Every structure is written in structure tokens, then in C-alpha cells.
């Protein structure tokens, strides 16, 4: 990401205000503007419709919007603000309104909390957050509630963790991860999974996985299992253009047996951000599907997750 616009979707809840703070910092990191988007409540939308239909000049021109006022106060008290900050009240359902503004502005990212005001408190991911992450035409960053993110490396010191399927992850996903790491001055940790046959000897999922740098990749005579070695080499092939484009970004590679989701969730405890692709462009039915890994990471991650859609039909 660089320049452009970061959107923060707010509804006044603590979850959304945490997303606002994440978006403010992201806009500063990338020299971008900040757009605060608030989908008006049903009562506010009904008022606006009534005033418009009746042409009643005696009614106030604007419906009182306490969310807007609260956001303005918070940003006024922030230690630093992006050069451009604007607020926009939206009408319609939350997923559709945010999908539309994402399509119109093509932001660097649309940032929202994992849950809003409604729904069940026990849910880790609200229905609106899931719907926006599934259908928005732009990258969506979902920020979990504070207690769920306790201990996560959301500060500048954490790495950017990239979930990479070497044959299917679109280059847009890699580009987002490297640009974010470059802006943060941190490393990209690449996690890929390789299939293993069922065996009682397979390590349990909570076993720490090995992280290497590209220079440490073993040769044919190493002790690494062939499937792991092949996965690490496939990673290198996919990463090569981005290593050339971002020579200042350190890269750590990890290949894990079995599924990637559990490992990415575990890595989210110390990561600044976990980046996953929404789905493979040739396997999706329009924009209505999300891959199993992206879905699982969104549901259970301990820190912010960026879900990146493919913006081209084929890898670039």
C-alpha cells in the first residue's frame, strides 16, 4: 500500500473504534487519507427518507449523528492525524453500503471491527464483518476486540504473516503483504502447508514450526522431508519478484504439514498482521465465496487479519 485512502467503518461500538485507531495508524504509515464511514441507523435513514418525501423545510436538515461527533472528538484528541480526514454517512444495509463505497473509492484497505453493536456477544466474528470481508471489492482488514487480541503483536515490532498457497495465492495478496511490511519496517513471515499422509508420527498442531530465511534453505542432501523442501523451493519461486521489488524487507519462510489455518492463527498471537487471500479467482462463484483458510483465520485470529481479493482474473 502507498498513498491513496484508508476507510474505517465505524458504528460507535468499542470494536469499531479499535478499527478506527488501526486505520488512523495505517493511513499515517502509508501517507494516505482517512475516510471514516458510518452506516446510519435504521431510524436515521427513515428520518432522512421522510424529510425528503415530505419536503418539510421546518425539519432540521441533518439528523443528529452522535457517532460522527464522537469520532471527530477522538480524532481531534489523537496524537497525529492523516493530512486528509473526512467523514461520510451511508445509507442502506451495512454490507451493501460498505461494498459500494469500497467499489467507488478503491481504498488501500477497508478496516472494521470483528463485531459491531448487534449480534451475540459470544460470536468471534459478526455477520456484517464476515459479509464485507467476503464480498467487498477491496482488501478488508478485520480488527478483533481488545480482549481477544491481548498479547498480539499489533505494534510496529510484529512481523507481517503471509498465508501462501504456492500454486493458488494471487500475486495481489503477496503485493499487499510486502507493501505493508515495507511501511512497517518489519519482516514478512511466509507460511505454506504441504499435505502429509495420515500417520501417528505426524507432529501435533501445537508443535512450533521451523522458520528459515531464504539463505538457509537446505539442499537435496539435507534432513528436511522432500515435501517440505519442495514447498520451500516453490515459495522461493513465488517470492522472487517481490524480493527484487522490496529488497529492504526481510523474509522468513516456513513450511508446515497439514493445514495452514491453525498455524496462521497461532502466528497471529505475535504478528502485526496476518494476510490471506480471499479465494482463488478461478474457483470462486463470483464474489460469494471465501476460502476455508481465510474463513478459519478470520474466525479465530488473535490479531488483525487482512483478507485480499484478487483484482485480476489471472496472476500478474
C-alpha positions as CSV (number, residue, x, y, z in Angstrom):
1,X,0.0,0.0,0.0
2,X,1.1,3.6,-0.6
3,X,-0.8,6.8,-0.7
4,X,-4.5,6.5,-1.6
5,X,-7.2,6.1,1.0
6,X,-7.9,4.0,4.1
7,X,-11.5,3.5,5.1
8,X,-12.5,3.0,8.7
9,X,-16.0,1.6,9.1
10,X,-17.5,2.7,12.5
11,X,-20.7,2.3,14.3
12,X,-19.8,3.7,17.7
13,X,-19.0,0.3,19.3
14,X,-15.7,-0.3,21.0
15,X,-14.9,-2.9,18.3
16,X,-15.3,-0.3,15.6
17,X,-13.3,2.4,17.5
18,X,-10.4,0.0,17.7
19,X,-10.6,-0.4,14.0
20,X,-10.7,3.4,13.6
21,X,-7.4,3.6,15.6
22,X,-5.8,0.9,13.4
23,X,-7.0,2.7,10.3
24,X,-5.6,6.0,11.5
25,X,-2.2,4.5,12.1
26,X,-2.3,2.7,8.7
27,X,-3.1,6.0,6.9
28,X,-0.1,7.6,8.6
29,X,2.2,4.7,7.7
30,X,1.3,4.9,4.1
31,X,0.9,8.7,3.7
32,X,-2.8,8.1,2.9
33,X,-6.0,9.9,3.6
34,X,-8.5,8.6,6.1
35,X,-12.2,8.2,5.3
36,X,-14.5,7.4,8.3
37,X,-17.6,5.7,7.0
38,X,-20.7,5.3,9.2
39,X,-23.8,3.4,8.0
40,X,-26.7,5.3,9.6
41,X,-29.1,3.6,11.9
42,X,-32.5,2.5,10.6
43,X,-34.2,5.4,12.5
44,X,-31.8,7.9,10.9
45,X,-32.4,6.5,7.5
46,X,-36.2,6.6,8.0
47,X,-36.0,10.2,9.1
48,X,-34.0,11.2,6.0
49,X,-36.5,9.5,3.8
50,X,-39.4,11.1,5.5
51,X,-37.9,14.6,5.3
52,X,-37.1,14.1,1.6
53,X,-40.5,12.8,0.7
54,X,-42.5,15.5,2.6
55,X,-40.2,18.4,1.7
56,X,-40.7,19.7,5.2
57,X,-38.5,22.7,5.4
58,X,-39.3,23.1,9.2
59,X,-37.4,19.9,10.0
60,X,-33.6,20.1,10.7
61,X,-31.6,19.5,7.6
62,X,-29.5,16.9,9.3
63,X,-30.4,14.1,11.7
64,X,-28.3,14.2,14.8
65,X,-25.4,11.8,14.4
66,X,-23.7,11.1,17.7
67,X,-21.3,8.6,16.1
68,X,-19.9,11.3,13.8
69,X,-19.5,13.7,16.7
70,X,-17.7,11.1,18.9
71,X,-15.4,10.1,16.0
72,X,-14.5,13.8,15.4
73,X,-13.7,14.2,19.1
74,X,-11.5,11.1,19.1
75,X,-9.5,12.1,16.1
76,X,-9.1,15.7,17.4
77,X,-7.5,14.2,20.5
78,X,-5.3,11.8,18.6
79,X,-1.5,12.5,18.8
80,X,-1.3,12.7,15.0
81,X,-3.9,12.8,12.2
82,X,-3.5,12.0,8.5
83,X,-3.3,15.0,6.2
84,X,-6.8,14.3,4.8
85,X,-9.6,13.2,7.1
86,X,-13.2,13.1,6.1
87,X,-16.4,11.6,7.3
88,X,-19.2,10.1,5.3
89,X,-22.7,8.9,6.4
90,X,-24.0,6.0,4.4
91,X,-27.5,4.6,3.9
92,X,-28.6,1.0,3.2
93,X,-27.5,-2.3,4.8
94,X,-24.1,-2.3,6.3
95,X,-22.5,-4.9,3.9
96,X,-24.0,-3.3,0.8
97,X,-23.2,0.3,1.8
98,X,-19.5,-0.6,2.6
99,X,-19.3,-2.8,-0.6
100,X,-20.4,0.2,-2.7
101,X,-18.1,2.7,-1.1
102,X,-15.2,0.2,-1.5
103,X,-16.0,-0.1,-5.2
104,X,-16.3,3.6,-5.6
105,X,-13.1,4.7,-3.8
106,X,-10.9,1.6,-4.3
107,X,-9.1,2.1,-1.0
108,X,-5.9,0.7,0.2
109,X,-7.9,-1.1,2.8
110,X,-11.3,-1.1,4.4
111,X,-10.9,-1.5,8.2
112,X,-13.6,-2.7,10.5
113,X,-14.0,-4.4,13.9
114,X,-14.7,-8.1,14.2
115,X,-18.1,-7.3,15.7
116,X,-20.4,-4.3,15.8
117,X,-23.2,-3.4,18.1
118,X,-25.6,-6.1,17.2
119,X,-25.5,-9.9,17.4
120,X,-24.5,-12.4,20.1
121,X,-21.7,-11.4,22.4
122,X,-20.2,-14.9,22.2
123,X,-19.6,-14.7,18.4
124,X,-15.9,-14.1,17.4
125,X,-16.9,-12.7,14.0
126,X,-20.1,-10.7,13.4
127,X,-22.3,-11.3,10.4
128,X,-21.6,-7.8,8.9
129,X,-17.8,-8.3,9.2
130,X,-18.0,-11.6,7.6
131,X,-20.2,-10.4,4.8
132,X,-18.0,-7.4,4.0
133,X,-14.8,-9.5,4.1
134,X,-16.5,-12.0,1.7
135,X,-17.9,-9.5,-0.9
136,X,-16.0,-6.2,-0.8
137,X,-14.0,-5.5,-4.0
138,X,-11.1,-4.2,-1.9
139,X,-8.8,-5.5,0.9
140,X,-10.7,-5.8,4.2
141,X,-8.8,-5.7,7.5
142,X,-10.7,-7.1,10.4
143,X,-9.5,-6.0,13.9
144,X,-10.6,-8.3,16.8
145,X,-11.9,-7.0,20.0
146,X,-9.2,-5.9,22.5
147,X,-9.5,-8.9,24.9
148,X,-9.2,-11.3,22.0
149,X,-6.1,-9.6,20.7
150,X,-4.4,-9.4,24.2
151,X,-0.8,-10.3,23.7
152,X,-0.9,-10.0,19.9
153,X,1.9,-8.1,18.3
154,X,-0.2,-5.4,16.8
155,X,2.5,-2.8,17.2
156,X,5.4,-2.0,14.9
157,X,7.5,-4.8,16.2
158,X,5.5,-7.8,14.9
159,X,6.0,-9.4,11.6
160,X,3.5,-9.5,8.7
161,X,2.5,-13.1,8.3
162,X,1.5,-14.2,4.8
163,X,-0.5,-17.4,4.2
164,X,0.7,-18.6,0.9
165,X,-0.6,-21.4,-1.2
166,X,2.3,-21.6,-3.7
167,X,0.1,-22.7,-6.6
168,X,-3.0,-20.6,-6.0
169,X,-2.5,-17.5,-3.9
170,X,-2.8,-14.5,-6.2
171,X,0.1,-12.0,-6.6
172,X,-2.2,-9.2,-5.2
173,X,-2.0,-10.9,-1.8
174,X,1.8,-11.1,-1.9
175,X,2.0,-7.5,-3.0
176,X,-0.2,-6.3,-0.1
177,X,1.8,-8.2,2.4
178,X,5.2,-6.9,1.2
179,X,3.9,-3.3,0.9
180,X,2.6,-3.4,4.5
181,X,5.9,-4.9,5.8
182,X,7.8,-2.2,4.0
183,X,5.7,0.5,5.5
184,X,6.2,-1.0,9.0
185,X,9.9,-1.7,8.6
186,X,9.4,-5.3,9.5
187,X,9.7,-8.8,8.0
188,X,7.3,-11.0,6.1
189,X,6.9,-14.4,7.5
190,X,5.6,-16.8,4.8
191,X,3.7,-19.8,5.9
192,X,2.7,-22.6,3.5
193,X,1.3,-26.0,4.2
194,X,2.1,-29.3,2.5
195,X,0.0,-32.5,2.5
196,X,1.1,-35.4,4.6
197,X,-0.5,-38.9,4.8
198,X,-2.3,-39.8,8.0
199,X,0.2,-41.1,10.5
200,X,0.5,-41.3,14.3
201,X,4.0,-40.0,13.8
202,X,2.8,-36.6,12.5
203,X,3.6,-33.8,14.9
204,X,0.6,-32.3,16.8
205,X,-0.7,-28.9,15.6
206,X,0.6,-27.1,18.6
207,X,4.2,-28.1,17.9
208,X,6.2,-25.0,16.9
209,X,7.1,-24.9,13.3
210,X,10.6,-24.0,11.9
211,X,11.2,-20.6,10.3
212,X,14.1,-20.2,8.0
213,X,15.5,-17.4,5.9
214,X,15.9,-17.9,2.1
215,X,19.7,-18.3,2.6
216,X,19.1,-21.3,5.0
217,X,17.1,-23.4,2.5
218,X,18.5,-26.9,2.7
219,X,19.9,-28.8,-0.3
220,X,19.0,-32.2,-1.6
221,X,21.1,-33.9,0.9
222,X,19.5,-32.1,3.9
223,X,17.4,-33.7,6.6
224,X,14.3,-31.9,5.6
225,X,11.4,-34.1,4.3
226,X,11.1,-33.9,0.5
227,X,7.6,-32.4,0.6
228,X,8.8,-29.7,3.0
229,X,11.8,-29.0,0.8
230,X,9.7,-28.8,-2.3
231,X,7.3,-26.4,-0.6
232,X,10.1,-24.1,0.5
233,X,11.5,-24.0,-3.0
234,X,8.1,-23.3,-4.5
235,X,7.8,-20.5,-2.0
236,X,11.1,-19.0,-3.2
237,X,9.9,-19.1,-6.8
238,X,6.7,-17.2,-6.0
239,X,8.6,-14.7,-3.7
240,X,11.4,-13.9,-6.1
241,X,9.7,-10.9,-7.9
242,X,8.8,-9.4,-4.6
243,X,12.2,-9.9,-3.1
244,X,13.5,-7.9,-6.1
245,X,10.8,-5.2,-5.6
246,X,11.3,-4.9,-1.8
247,X,15.0,-5.7,-1.1
248,X,14.7,-4.0,2.2
249,X,12.1,-6.4,3.5
250,X,13.5,-9.4,5.4
251,X,11.7,-12.7,4.6
252,X,11.3,-15.8,6.8
253,X,9.9,-19.0,5.2
254,X,8.0,-21.8,7.0
255,X,6.5,-25.0,5.6
256,X,4.1,-26.9,7.8
257,X,2.5,-30.3,7.5
258,X,-1.3,-30.5,7.1
259,X,-3.5,-27.4,7.1
260,X,-2.3,-23.8,7.2
261,X,-5.2,-22.3,9.2
262,X,-4.2,-23.5,12.6
263,X,-0.6,-22.3,12.1
264,X,-1.7,-18.9,10.9
265,X,-4.0,-18.5,13.9
266,X,-1.1,-19.4,16.2
267,X,1.2,-17.0,14.4
268,X,-1.4,-14.2,14.8
269,X,-0.6,-14.1,18.6
270,X,2.7,-12.3,17.8
271,X,2.1,-10.9,14.3
272,X,1.4,-7.3,13.5
273,X,-0.9,-8.5,10.7
274,X,-1.9,-11.8,9.1
275,X,-2.5,-11.6,5.3
276,X,-4.6,-14.2,3.5
277,X,-6.2,-14.4,0.1
278,X,-10.0,-14.4,0.0
279,X,-10.2,-17.2,-2.6
280,X,-8.7,-18.4,-5.8
281,X,-10.1,-16.4,-8.7
282,X,-10.7,-19.4,-10.9
283,X,-12.5,-21.4,-8.2
284,X,-14.9,-18.7,-6.9
285,X,-18.5,-18.3,-7.8
286,X,-18.5,-14.5,-8.3
287,X,-17.7,-12.8,-5.0
288,X,-19.8,-15.0,-2.8
289,X,-17.3,-17.5,-1.6
290,X,-14.4,-17.3,0.9
291,X,-11.7,-20.0,1.1
292,X,-11.6,-22.3,4.2
293,X,-8.3,-20.9,5.4
294,X,-9.4,-17.3,5.2
295,X,-12.6,-18.1,6.9
296,X,-10.9,-20.0,9.8
297,X,-8.3,-17.3,10.3
298,X,-10.9,-14.6,10.4
299,X,-12.9,-16.6,13.0
300,X,-10.1,-17.3,15.4
301,X,-7.1,-15.0,14.9
302,X,-5.8,-13.1,17.9
303,X,-4.8,-10.0,15.9
304,X,-5.7,-8.1,12.8
305,X,-6.3,-10.1,9.6
306,X,-6.2,-8.7,6.0
307,X,-8.4,-10.5,3.5
308,X,-7.2,-9.7,0.0
309,X,-9.4,-10.4,-3.1
310,X,-7.9,-10.9,-6.5
311,X,-8.4,-7.8,-8.6
312,X,-7.3,-9.6,-11.8
313,X,-8.6,-12.7,-13.4
314,X,-5.1,-14.2,-13.7
315,X,-2.0,-13.8,-11.6
316,X,0.2,-10.9,-12.7
